Amino acid sequence: MDIRIILVMSLTFIVTLIGTLAYSIRIVGVRTGKIAVSFALFNVLVLISRTANTIQVPMLTKFVEDSISDSVLSAFYMIILAAFAATVVGATLIPTFQRVFSRSVELFSVERSVPKLLMHGFSKNGISQFKSCVTVPSKASVSSINMKKLPVRILIFNTVAVSILVVGALAPIYAGVVTPDLRATCLSLSGIINGIATILLFVFIDPYLSMMTDDVVVGSCSEAEFRRCVVSMVGTKVVGTAIAIPLLVPAARVISVVARII
């Protein structure tokens, strides 16, 4: 396997893992009562995610330019599978991440310094605390979900948004392989595709979760109900990532057609 694809798969895994763990930040904020601090600390991980994303795109584009179409398609499927694996791993790690991050938020409230927080994390005491936070997901978290009380419309939007984001990063590049004479045009359509997912995220999904977070804070929504909603959102992320696999080639062909029309 090409070393560039291995690196892209690794970076994709990191980006997707951080994106999956992001769903639990609101729960940490509610539990600790420090919502703003929780988001501020998580932005450190977001910075890592964005840096990884910046590196992988040109690396993947260069791989496409040097390869034949069959190997490119196989590589793209492997990248999506890496994203799917990261989503599953992230969903499994959420209970542990919640505990670790809750302690990080509390410690930061005392130290008020990210470097000191990082130093503590790698210290003997920090490693010992991390080990005590390791736990496995509870079956009750899933079995207690009442489908009738879930925001079905929001869950559908989240599934669609996730699948578009996954496909939107790869389909324009593969469309350039299908129609090499319009490669630049296909790549420029990536922003439009991701824009659709962004609209769903910032117009429907994020406001709903923000409103529900505030409801928990004021007591009009229980933390257990909020947690079940978050678990369901993580589930739709897993489903959305899986849906991206069969959507890759059709999406690339649609992009090629649009590139010719415009």
Residue pairs with C-beta under 8 A, 6 or more apart in sequence:
2 63
2 67
2 75
4 59
4 60
4 62
4 63
5 60
5 63
5 75
5 78
5 79
7 56
7 59
8 56
8 59
8 60
8 63
8 79
9 78
9 79
9 82
10 82
11 52
11 53
11 55
11 56
12 56
12 79
12 82
12 83
12 86
13 82
13 83
13 85
13 86
14 48
14 49
14 52
14 86
15 49
15 52
15 53
15 56
15 86
16 82
16 83
16 86
16 87
16 90
16 241
17 86
17 87
17 89
17 90
17 93
18 45
18 46
18 48
18 49
18 90
19 49
19 90
19 237
20 86
20 87
20 89
20 90
20 91
20 94
20 234
20 237
21 45
21 90
21 93
21 94
21 97
22 42
22 46
23 94
23 230
23 233
23 234
23 237
24 94
24 97
24 98
24 101
24 230
25 38
25 39
25 42
25 101
26 35
26 38
26 209
26 213
26 226
26 230
27 98
27 223
27 226
27 227
27 230
28 38
28 98
28 101
28 102
28 105
29 35
29 36
29 37
29 38
29 39
29 105
29 213
30 213
30 216
30 217
30 223
30 226
31 98
31 102
31 223
32 38
32 102
32 105
32 106
34 105
34 109
35 213
35 217
37 105
37 108
37 109
38 101
38 105
41 101
41 104
41 105
41 108
41 114
41 117
42 101
44 114
57 169
60 79
60 170
60 173
61 173
61 187
63 72
63 75
64 72
64 173
64 174
64 176
64 177
67 75
69 177
69 178
72 174
72 177
73 174
73 177
73 248
73 249
76 170
76 173
76 174
76 248
77 245
77 248
79 170
80 166
80 170
80 241
80 244
80 245
80 248
81 245
83 166
83 241
83 244
84 238
84 241
84 242
84 245
87 234
87 237
87 238
87 241
88 238
90 234
91 137
91 234
91 235
91 237
91 238
92 136
92 137
94 137
94 234
95 135
95 136
95 137
95 138
95 141
96 133
96 134
96 135
99 133
99 135
100 129
100 130
100 133
103 129
103 133
104 117
104 121
107 117
107 120
108 114
108 117
111 117
111 120
120 126
121 127
121 130
141 227
141 228
141 231
142 231
144 224
144 228
145 228
145 231
145 232
146 228
149 225
149 228
150 228
150 229
150 232
151 208
151 229
153 204
154 204
154 205
154 208
154 233
155 232
155 233
155 236
156 236
157 200
157 204
157 205
158 200
158 205
158 233
158 236
158 237
158 240
159 236
159 237
159 239
159 240
159 243
160 197
160 200
160 240
161 197
161 200
161 201
161 205
161 240
162 197
162 236
162 237
162 239
162 240
162 241
162 244
163 240
163 241
163 243
163 244
163 247
164 193
164 194
164 196
164 197
164 200
165 194
165 197
166 240
166 241
166 244
167 193
167 244
167 247
167 248
167 251
168 190
168 193
168 194
168 197
168 251
169 190
169 194
170 248
171 193
171 247
171 248
171 251
171 252
171 255
172 186
172 187
172 188
172 189
172 190
172 193
172 252
172 255
173 186
173 187
173 190
174 248
174 249
174 252
175 182
175 186
175 189
175 251
175 252
175 253
175 255
175 256
175 259
176 182
176 183
176 184
176 186
176 187
177 183
177 252
178 252
178 253
178 256
179 186
179 256
179 259
179 260
182 256
182 259
182 260
185 259
185 262
186 255
186 256
186 259
189 255
189 258
189 259
193 251
193 255
209 229
209 230
209 233
212 221
212 226
212 229
213 226
215 221
215 226
216 222
216 223
216 226
